[in-house]
């Protein structure tokens, strides 16, 4: 009997079904909520990701200004956690 790692099986399935892009996008959206903390998550209204562009709706202008200054850092964090360069840009509104 062959032994497989669950991660390898999931990656094989995603590659064969051509759903890997969607999987990584969903993973990055979920990471927004967990990696950036409760405070930012509380003031985030909506997060979407399509074609490498993450769109984030924030409830406060001051938070939007702060997040724009940290944009490249946030992109690096998300891509590192996903393990794939899925986020290329973030637009805050």
C-alpha positions as CSV (number, residue, x, y, z in Angstrom):
1,X,0.0,0.0,0.0
2,X,1.4,3.4,-1.0
3,X,1.6,6.3,1.5
4,X,0.7,9.8,0.4
5,X,0.7,13.0,2.3
6,X,-2.7,14.7,2.4
7,X,-1.2,17.9,1.1
8,X,0.2,16.1,-2.0
9,X,-3.2,14.6,-2.7
10,X,-4.9,17.9,-2.4
11,X,-2.4,19.6,-4.7
12,X,-2.8,16.8,-7.3
13,X,-6.6,17.1,-7.2
14,X,-6.4,20.9,-7.6
15,X,-4.0,20.7,-10.5
16,X,-6.1,18.1,-12.3
17,X,-9.4,19.9,-11.7
18,X,-7.9,23.3,-12.6
19,X,-9.2,24.7,-9.3
20,X,-5.9,25.7,-7.8
21,X,-6.3,29.4,-8.6
22,X,-9.6,29.5,-6.9
23,X,-8.3,27.6,-3.9
24,X,-5.3,30.0,-3.4
25,X,-7.6,33.0,-3.8
26,X,-9.9,31.7,-1.1
27,X,-7.0,30.8,1.1
28,X,-5.6,34.4,0.8
29,X,-9.0,35.9,1.7
30,X,-9.2,33.7,4.8
31,X,-5.7,34.7,5.8
32,X,-6.6,38.4,5.6
33,X,-8.9,37.7,8.6
34,X,-6.5,35.6,10.6
35,X,-3.1,37.1,9.9
36,X,-3.9,40.7,10.2
37,X,-5.6,40.3,13.5
38,X,-9.0,41.0,15.2
39,X,-8.8,44.8,15.1
40,X,-8.3,45.0,11.3
41,X,-10.8,42.1,10.7
42,X,-13.4,44.0,12.8
43,X,-13.1,47.1,10.6
44,X,-13.0,45.2,7.3
45,X,-16.4,45.1,5.5
46,X,-15.5,43.0,2.5
47,X,-12.6,41.2,0.9
48,X,-12.4,39.8,-2.6
49,X,-9.6,38.5,-4.8
50,X,-9.7,38.2,-8.6
51,X,-6.9,38.0,-11.1
52,X,-4.3,38.8,-8.4
53,X,-6.0,42.0,-7.2
54,X,-7.4,42.0,-3.7
55,X,-10.1,44.5,-3.0
56,X,-10.6,45.4,0.6
57,X,-13.5,47.6,1.9
58,X,-12.5,49.2,5.2
59,X,-14.9,51.0,7.5
60,X,-12.5,53.9,8.6
61,X,-10.5,56.3,6.4
62,X,-7.6,56.4,8.9
63,X,-7.3,52.6,8.8
64,X,-7.4,52.7,5.0
65,X,-4.5,55.3,5.0
66,X,-2.4,53.1,7.4
67,X,-3.0,49.9,5.3
68,X,-2.0,51.7,2.1
69,X,1.3,52.4,3.7
70,X,1.7,48.7,4.6
71,X,0.5,47.3,1.3
72,X,3.7,45.7,0.1
73,X,4.3,44.2,3.6
74,X,0.7,42.7,3.6
75,X,1.1,41.3,0.1
76,X,4.3,39.6,1.2
77,X,2.7,38.2,4.4
78,X,-0.3,36.8,2.5
79,X,1.8,35.3,-0.4
80,X,4.2,33.7,2.1
81,X,1.4,32.1,4.1
82,X,-0.3,30.8,0.9
83,X,3.0,29.5,-0.4
84,X,2.2,30.9,-3.9
85,X,2.3,34.5,-5.2
86,X,-1.4,34.9,-5.6
87,X,-1.8,38.5,-4.4
88,X,-0.2,41.0,-6.8
89,X,-1.9,44.2,-5.7
90,X,-4.4,45.4,-3.0
91,X,-6.9,48.1,-3.6
92,X,-8.5,49.7,-0.5
93,X,-11.9,51.4,-0.6
